[in-house]
Amino acid sequence: MRDEKKAVCLMCGKPTSRPERGRPPVYCSRSCQARAYRRRKQRLPAPGVPVEPPEARPTDVRARQRRRIAEAVWRIAAERGLDAASMRTIAAEARVSLRVVQYHFDSKHALMVEALRLLHEENERLARARIPVGMADPRGLLRSLLDEFLPLDDQRAFALRVFAAYYARSLTDPALAAVFLAAEQPLERLVADIIGAGEAAGGAAPGLDRNHEADLLVAGATGLGLDVVHGRRSLAEVRAVLDYHVERILPGA
């Protein structure tokens, strides 16, 4: 005797048509069948654990493209200087169309500024991973910080070349200089704070002006790092000079 019980789709609950012969279908459509297959492929939650809807994946295509274009600016700046960085040249280096570059950046100046900002962010991220946290050892912390100005690896050497290109361009571009040579001096303040921690611990030389010493160390490390890039000095010579000044400022730290 035929079972008159109504058959419904296991996915959406809609009625399914009963064939004259054979077993009734368990899904009302191929779409529901595909959804069921995908669900079986997913890991089932533990019993009693509420099922949360999956978070929407952020759309980061725009950010990746902007980063790709900025990296093209870095390579051109390091190898040929910013004077060679036309919008068309940047597009070719990034392997995107000129229209894509113009879509993301209204002007070449806006692109230059954004590329510099992203490079600062990248350097800060890498430096934070390399520099020990805390002021327990002011002298060791100061040495680690000054190392970030030196071309100790390919990444830092590359960044120094890019910054040198930006500095040269800023001499004739007041708008870019306003961004590149900002009034704030966070590195100098950080170095002054480290020297201050050494003073508080009784390990600093007497009669220091921590701000003047910080200005000298940052400017000196920057210039010495570029000397190494140019091949004018060796890395060992430069580190010996910086160690001398760190030892002079924090002899007992």
DOLO-198494 format. One record per residue (C-alpha): x, y, z negated; chain. Coordinates in steps of 0.1 Angstrom, whole numbers, padded with zeros to 4 digits. Example, Ala and Ser with C-alpha at 12.3 -4.5 7.8 and 13.67 -1.06 7.14 Angstrom:
  east north    up firo
  0123 -0045 -0078    A
  0137 -0011 -0071    A
END
This chain:
  east north    up firo
  0000  0000  0000    A
  0014  0034  0010    A
  0027  0056 -0019    A
  0008  0089 -0017    A
  0032  0107 -0041    A
  0043  0140 -0025    A
  0080  0142 -0015    A
  0099  0174 -0022    A
  0134  0186 -0012    A
  0160  0180 -0039    A
  0176  0214 -0033    A
  0148  0239 -0028    A
  0117  0220 -0040    A
  0098  0225 -0007    A
  0076  0196  0005    A
  0093  0173  0030    A
  0075  0155  0058    A
  0069  0118  0052    A
  0077  0095  0081    A
  0054  0067  0091    A
  0082  0042  0084    A
  0113  0041  0063    A
  0124  0061  0033    A
  0112  0097  0030    A
  0139  0125  0035    A
  0154  0140  0004    A
  0161  0174  0020    A
  0138  0196  0040    A
  0165  0208  0064    A
  0201  0205  0074    A
  0208  0238  0055    A
  0197  0222  0022    A
  0217  0191  0030    A
  0248  0212  0036    A
  0243  0231  0003    A
  0239  0198 -0015    A
  0272  0186  0000    A
  0290  0217 -0011    A
  0276  0214 -0046    A
  0289  0179 -0049    A
  0323  0190 -0039    A
  0324  0215 -0068    A
  0336  0203 -0103    A
  0306  0197 -0126    A
  0305  0216 -0159    A
  0308  0197 -0192    A
  0275  0187 -0208    A
  0260  0215 -0228    A
  0282  0242 -0211    A
  0261  0269 -0195    A
  0268  0274 -0158    A
  0278  0310 -0149    A
  0274  0323 -0114    A
  0308  0327 -0096    A
  0322  0361 -0096    A
  0322  0380 -0064    A
  0357  0380 -0049    A
  0369  0416 -0045    A
  0374  0428 -0010    A
  0411  0437 -0009    A
  0416  0437  0029    A
  0419  0475  0028    A
  0445  0475  0000    A
  0465  0448  0017    A
  0466  0468  0050    A
  0476  0500  0032    A
  0504  0481  0014    A
  0515  0466  0047    A
  0517  0500  0063    A
  0535  0514  0033    A
  0561  0486  0035    A
  0567  0496  0071    A
  0575  0531  0060    A
  0599  0518  0035    A
  0618  0497  0061    A
  0620  0526  0085    A
  0632  0550  0058    A
  0659  0525  0046    A
  0672  0517  0080    A
  0667  0548  0101    A
  0655  0576  0078    A
  0621  0593  0075    A
  0627  0614  0106    A
  0622  0583  0126    A
  0589  0575  0109    A
  0563  0587  0134    A
  0528  0573  0131    A
  0533  0553  0162    A
  0566  0539  0150    A
  0551  0530  0117    A
  0522  0512  0134    A
  0546  0492  0155    A
  0567  0483  0124    A
  0536  0472  0105    A
  0524  0453  0136    A
  0490  0470  0136    A
  0474  0494  0160    A
  0479  0532  0157    A
  0441  0534  0152    A
  0444  0512  0121    A
  0471  0535  0106    A
  0450  0566  0113    A
  0419  0549  0098    A
  0437  0544  0065    A
  0456  0577  0064    A
  0444  0611  0075    A
  0479  0624  0082    A
  0515  0614  0082    A
  0521  0634  0051    A
  0494  0615  0032    A
  0510  0583  0044    A
  0544  0594  0032    A
  0531  0603 -0002    A
  0511  0570 -0006    A
  0541  0549  0004    A
  0563  0567 -0022    A
  0536  0562 -0049    A
  0534  0525 -0041    A
  0572  0521 -0042    A
  0572  0538 -0076    A
  0546  0513 -0088    A
  0565  0483 -0074    A
  0598  0494 -0090    A
  0581  0501 -0124    A
  0564  0466 -0123    A
  0597  0449 -0116    A
  0616  0470 -0141    A
  0591  0462 -0169    A
  0597  0425 -0162    A
  0635  0429 -0164    A
  0639  0454 -0193    A
  0635  0440 -0229    A
  0606  0455 -0248    A
  0611  0474 -0281    A
  0637  0496 -0297    A
  0654  0469 -0319    A
  0686  0472 -0299    A
  0687  0508 -0286    A
  0721  0504 -0269    A
  0711  0472 -0251    A
  0678  0488 -0241    A
  0696  0518 -0227    A
  0721  0497 -0207    A
  0692  0477 -0192    A
  0674  0509 -0183    A
  0704  0524 -0166    A
  0709  0491 -0146    A
  0676  0499 -0128    A
  0694  0528 -0110    A
  0721  0505 -0097    A
  0720  0482 -0066    A
  0724  0450 -0086    A
  0702  0430 -0061    A
  0687  0434 -0027    A
  0655  0449 -0040    A
  0671  0476 -0060    A
  0696  0484 -0032    A
  0667  0487 -0008    A
  0647  0510 -0031    A
  0677  0532 -0035    A
  0680  0536  0002    A
  0643  0545  0005    A
  0646  0571 -0023    A
  0677  0586 -0007    A
  0657  0590  0026    A
  0629  0607  0007    A
  0652  0630 -0011    A
  0668  0641  0022    A
  0634  0647  0037    A
  0622  0667  0006    A
  0650  0692  0012    A
  0631  0705  0043    A
  0595  0695  0033    A
  0582  0715  0004    A
  0549  0696  0002    A
  0568  0663  0000    A
  0593  0678 -0025    A
  0563  0687 -0048    A
  0555  0650 -0050    A
  0590  0635 -0049    A
  0604  0660 -0075    A
  0575  0661 -0099    A
  0578  0685 -0129    A
  0573  0655 -0153    A
  0605  0636 -0162    A
  0594  0603 -0177    A
  0627  0586 -0173    A
  0646  0614 -0190    A
  0621  0614 -0218    A
  0624  0576 -0222    A
  0662  0578 -0224    A
  0659  0606 -0249    A
  0635  0585 -0270    A
  0660  0555 -0269    A
  0688  0578 -0281    A
  0664  0591 -0308    A
  0658  0555 -0320    A
  0696  0551 -0322    A
  0699  0582 -0342    A
  0671  0571 -0366    A
  0690  0538 -0371    A
  0722  0556 -0379    A
  0740  0544 -0348    A
  0743  0576 -0327    A
  0772  0599 -0325    A
  0767  0631 -0346    A
  0757  0664 -0331    A
  0741  0650 -0300    A
  0714  0669 -0280    A
  0694  0638 -0270    A
  0676  0657 -0241    A
  0709  0669 -0226    A
  0724  0635 -0229    A
  0694  0619 -0213    A
  0695  0644 -0183    A
  0732  0636 -0178    A
  0727  0598 -0180    A
  0698  0597 -0156    A
  0714  0621 -0130    A
  0747  0603 -0134    A
  0733  0568 -0130    A
  0713  0579 -0099    A
  0744  0594 -0082    A
  0766  0565 -0091    A
  0741  0540 -0078    A
  0741  0558 -0044    A
  0779  0558 -0045    A
  0777  0520 -0046    A
  0752  0519 -0017    A
  0776  0541  0003    A
  0805  0519 -0006    A
  0823  0548 -0022    A
  0826  0530 -0056    A
  0824  0494 -0067    A
  0796  0481 -0089    A
  0821  0472 -0116    A
  0835  0507 -0116    A
  0801  0523 -0120    A
  0790  0500 -0148    A
  0823  0508 -0166    A
  0815  0545 -0164    A
  0779  0540 -0177    A
  0791  0517 -0205    A
  0816  0544 -0215    A
  0789  0570 -0219    A
  0765  0546 -0237    A
  0792  0536 -0261    A
  0800  0573 -0267    A
  0764  0582 -0274    A
  0755  0551 -0294    A
  0788  0538 -0309    A
  0772  0521 -0339    A
  0739  0509 -0325    A
END
